[in-house]
Amino acid sequence: MLITNSLATNYMPQFSVNTHRFDPYKNFKFRVKWDGKYVAGISKISALKRTTHVVAHREGGAPNNNRKSPGRTEYEPIILERGVTHDQEFEKWATKVWSPSGGLGSECSLADFRKDIIIEVYNEAGQCVLAYKIFRCWVSEFTALLDLDANGNAVAIESIKLVNEGWERDSDVQEPHEPSLG
């Protein structure tokens, strides 16, 4: 006897290729790429979030209610965190925005302090299932080393905050056929 979930049969499948899949993708398999290379050791990425402001207006002879329309859209900064190692990619990029040893007039590398980055999300089988392109990022905050604590039991973390001018889902990344075991 086949038992079906009556709730599941009333909805469109969430996955077009793997219609048997019920669970959404997990948030712990991802990679970040810039300058055509994957960046080592990133352990946490803040949310991709955009906000469109509301513009309220009303006509002079209209009743006391406002009409609302979309205004300016802003993209929140993205924070990348990773354990401290000898890889210097975070610090190199942060130094392009401001270098204390740059000297007068050369504190910022105007030619290349902005980068486009790609965030890729993977399924449990290690297949890339989603990717987002983030445009014209630059480092607005660099934390070289979080608090140190002799009584603690944690990994030393560094982070960068990336101001950006928008992002979009990469439509070239399609849902892959997920392999079955057995």
C-alpha positions as CSV (number, residue, x, y, z in Angstrom):
1,M,0.0,0.0,0.0
2,L,1.5,3.4,-1.0
3,I,1.1,6.1,1.6
4,T,1.3,9.6,0.4
5,N,1.6,12.8,2.3
6,S,-1.6,14.7,1.4
7,L,0.0,18.0,2.1
8,A,2.9,17.3,-0.3
9,T,0.6,16.3,-3.2
10,N,-1.3,19.6,-3.1
11,Y,1.8,21.7,-4.0
12,M,4.1,22.1,-6.9
13,P,7.4,20.3,-6.5
14,Q,10.2,22.5,-5.1
15,F,12.8,21.0,-7.4
16,S,12.2,20.7,-11.1
17,V,15.0,18.1,-11.9
18,N,15.0,16.1,-8.6
19,T,11.2,16.0,-8.0
20,H,11.7,13.3,-5.4
21,R,13.7,15.8,-3.2
22,F,11.8,17.3,-0.4
23,D,14.4,19.0,1.8
24,P,15.8,22.5,1.0
25,Y,19.5,23.0,0.5
26,K,21.7,23.2,3.6
27,N,23.6,26.4,4.6
28,F,27.0,24.8,5.4
29,K,28.4,23.9,2.0
30,F,29.6,27.0,0.1
31,R,32.7,28.6,-1.5
32,V,33.6,32.2,-2.4
33,K,35.6,33.1,-5.5
34,W,37.3,36.3,-6.6
35,D,39.9,37.1,-9.2
36,G,39.0,33.7,-10.7
37,K,40.3,31.8,-7.6
38,Y,38.5,30.2,-4.6
39,V,39.4,31.9,-1.4
40,A,40.7,29.6,1.3
41,G,39.0,28.8,4.6
42,I,35.8,31.0,4.6
43,S,33.6,29.6,7.4
44,K,30.8,32.1,7.6
45,I,29.0,34.5,5.2
46,S,26.4,37.0,6.3
47,A,23.0,37.2,4.5
48,L,22.5,38.6,1.0
49,K,19.9,41.3,1.7
50,R,18.5,44.2,-0.3
51,T,15.9,46.8,0.8
52,T,13.8,48.9,-1.5
53,H,12.7,52.1,0.2
54,V,9.0,53.1,0.2
55,V,8.1,56.5,-1.3
56,A,4.8,57.8,0.1
57,H,2.9,60.5,-1.7
58,R,-0.5,61.9,-1.9
59,E,-2.4,64.3,-4.2
60,G,-3.6,67.5,-2.7
61,G,-7.3,66.8,-3.2
62,A,-7.0,63.1,-2.3
63,P,-8.4,61.6,0.9
64,N,-6.1,61.2,3.9
65,N,-4.4,58.1,2.7
66,N,-1.0,57.9,1.0
67,R,-0.1,56.1,-2.1
68,K,3.1,54.1,-2.0
69,S,5.7,53.3,-4.7
70,P,9.1,51.8,-4.8
71,G,12.1,54.1,-4.3
72,R,15.8,53.5,-4.1
73,T,17.1,50.0,-3.6
74,E,20.1,49.4,-1.3
75,Y,22.2,46.3,-0.8
76,E,23.5,45.5,2.7
77,P,27.2,44.8,3.2
78,I,28.3,41.2,3.3
79,I,30.6,39.9,6.0
80,L,33.1,37.1,5.3
81,E,34.8,35.3,8.2
82,R,37.5,32.7,8.3
83,G,40.1,31.3,10.7
84,V,43.4,33.0,10.8
85,T,46.1,31.3,8.7
86,H,49.1,32.4,6.6
87,D,46.8,33.2,3.6
88,Q,46.8,37.0,3.2
89,E,43.9,37.5,0.7
90,F,41.7,39.4,3.1
91,E,44.5,41.7,4.2
92,K,45.7,42.3,0.6
93,W,42.3,43.4,-0.5
94,A,41.7,45.6,2.5
95,T,45.1,47.2,1.9
96,K,44.0,48.2,-1.6
97,V,41.3,50.3,-0.1
98,W,43.5,51.9,2.5
99,S,47.2,51.4,3.1
100,P,48.8,53.0,6.1
101,S,52.2,52.9,4.4
102,G,50.9,54.2,1.1
103,G,52.1,57.8,1.5
104,L,50.2,61.0,0.7
105,G,48.1,60.4,-2.4
106,S,48.7,56.7,-2.7
107,E,46.7,55.4,0.3
108,C,44.1,53.8,-2.0
109,S,44.6,51.7,-5.1
110,L,41.9,53.3,-7.2
111,A,42.5,51.1,-10.2
112,D,41.6,47.8,-8.6
113,F,40.2,48.1,-5.0
114,R,36.7,46.9,-6.3
115,K,36.1,43.3,-7.2
116,D,33.2,41.2,-8.3
117,I,32.8,38.0,-6.2
118,I,30.9,34.8,-6.6
119,I,29.2,32.9,-3.8
120,E,28.5,29.2,-4.7
121,V,26.2,26.9,-2.7
122,Y,26.6,23.1,-2.9
123,N,24.2,20.2,-2.1
124,E,25.2,17.3,0.1
125,A,26.7,15.5,-2.9
126,G,29.1,18.4,-3.5
127,Q,27.3,19.7,-6.7
128,C,27.0,23.4,-7.2
129,V,23.3,24.2,-7.0
130,L,23.2,28.0,-6.6
131,A,25.5,30.9,-7.3
132,Y,25.3,34.6,-6.7
133,K,27.3,37.3,-8.4
134,I,28.0,40.3,-6.2
135,F,29.1,43.4,-8.0
136,R,31.7,46.1,-7.3
137,C,32.6,45.0,-3.8
138,W,35.2,46.8,-1.7
139,V,36.4,46.2,1.9
140,S,34.9,48.8,4.3
141,E,36.1,46.9,7.4
142,F,38.9,44.5,8.1
143,T,39.3,42.7,11.4
144,A,42.8,41.2,11.4
145,L,42.3,39.3,14.7
146,L,39.3,39.1,17.0
147,D,39.7,39.1,20.8
148,L,42.3,36.7,22.2
149,D,41.4,34.8,25.4
150,A,43.9,32.6,27.3
151,N,41.0,30.9,29.0
152,G,39.1,30.4,25.7
153,N,38.7,27.4,23.4
154,A,38.1,28.9,20.0
155,V,39.7,29.5,16.6
156,A,41.3,32.9,15.9
157,I,39.0,34.6,13.3
158,E,39.6,37.4,10.8
159,S,36.8,39.1,8.8
160,I,36.1,41.6,6.1
161,K,33.0,43.6,5.5
162,L,32.2,44.1,1.8
163,V,30.2,47.1,0.6
164,N,28.6,46.2,-2.8
165,E,26.5,47.7,-5.5
166,G,24.2,44.8,-5.9
167,W,23.9,41.1,-6.6
168,E,22.0,38.7,-8.8
169,R,21.5,34.9,-9.0
170,D,23.7,33.3,-11.7
171,S,21.2,31.9,-14.1
172,D,23.9,29.7,-15.7
173,V,23.9,27.5,-12.6
174,Q,21.0,25.0,-13.1
175,E,19.7,22.3,-10.7
176,P,21.9,19.3,-11.3
177,H,20.7,15.7,-11.4
178,E,21.4,14.3,-7.9
179,P,22.9,10.8,-7.9
180,S,21.2,8.1,-6.0
181,L,23.0,5.5,-3.9
182,G,22.5,1.8,-4.7
